[in-house]
């Protein structure tokens, strides 16, 4: 039998911050927030919480001011891999007291960041109408370091708005896309790109944000920064925009089950799926969905929830190419969430070998000939992408320096076109 690990972080809520329980005052040091040098720091407050109907906010919030102050950031629970196509949703509420009519690319208020190189993307801006005092506001969004796009000046000061942002990572070029919605008409379904109030389709000049994003930053960059309050930040990502939005769960609703594992194994004639969970309460059933490309899924069976710690399902079809599986976890009220995806390829076709195993330093990987863009990925035992190595065309042997890794198990994944193979190596 061959067990295949989950595709790393297919869909995941990696950031959920309501500031509740923090002492008022400087944000630095509270709840793992870290602020750089300088003053003033972003301030935690509770005098007048931000309320937006249908969206879960906290009893406390943070305020920024129009000064070149600190830019606190907080790491995600796991990194967002962006070495291949990825969809990211961000949501939060904002209430603006005042803003500037003249801002630059550096005067953004919120951004995603790779702390390894300090580069920001999905930058959120606030600007006032120079012809109408401080009463008319516009919200903007920028991809990379290009000039942002803005909504119309249709928003007012001292009013709480819900902001939803979608950032599409397009691998291998400078054409990432970003979309912005203000007070979307519904939080129950994913907003379509065509309904975005502003979109920014990048063509050049994006920053090099590396292979992953790992933090959210709140910025006070200059006297052109707004005076504003923020709360209820959420960040989620997925292989599709629907996966990302489903896991964003902007209403704050959560399915009454915690999925602790989901694995697949095959004997060449069938595939056995096994999953375990805790705190199952109110789940109606688990719908098993299958795909041949990891994007379009079809239901192939249903397992009724029975308050068990473990469940299984047999897919009787022969595994002759890549097969992808996910669970649709449905509660008794009809609400649902998707699990992460597991991928499997029949052992009849598997063709990857690791030597030596266990390994101390250099790991040699024998794999199929690279015909379409190939990659070797090193993934930790808990599913975190640690290294993504692009392979030369026609390569059949690749090497990975494992000397810098700590002792333990790692998953080595080979990808080329539609082919994907996985094996586990023990680092001594």
Secondary structure, 3 states (H helix, E strand, C coil): CEEECECCCCEEEEEEECCCCCCCEECCCCCCCECCCCCCCCEEECCCCCCECCECCCCCEEEECCCCCCCCEEEEEEEEECCCCEEEEEEEEEEEEECCCCCCCCCCCEEEEECCCCEEEEEEEEEECCCCCCCCEEEEEECCCCCCEECCCCECCCCEEEEEEEEEECCCCCCCEEEEEECCCCCCCCCCHHHCCEEEECCCCCCCCCCEEEEEEECCCCCCCCEEEEEEEEEEEECCHHHHHHHHCCCCCCCCCEEEEEEEEECCCCEEEEEEEECCCCEEEEEEEEECCCCCCEEEEEEECCCCCEEEEEECCCCCCCEEEEEEEEECCCCEEECCCEEECCCCCCCEEEECCCECCEEEEEECCCCCCEEEEEEECCCCEEEEEEECCCCCEEEEECCCCCCEEEEEEEEECCEEEEEEEEEC
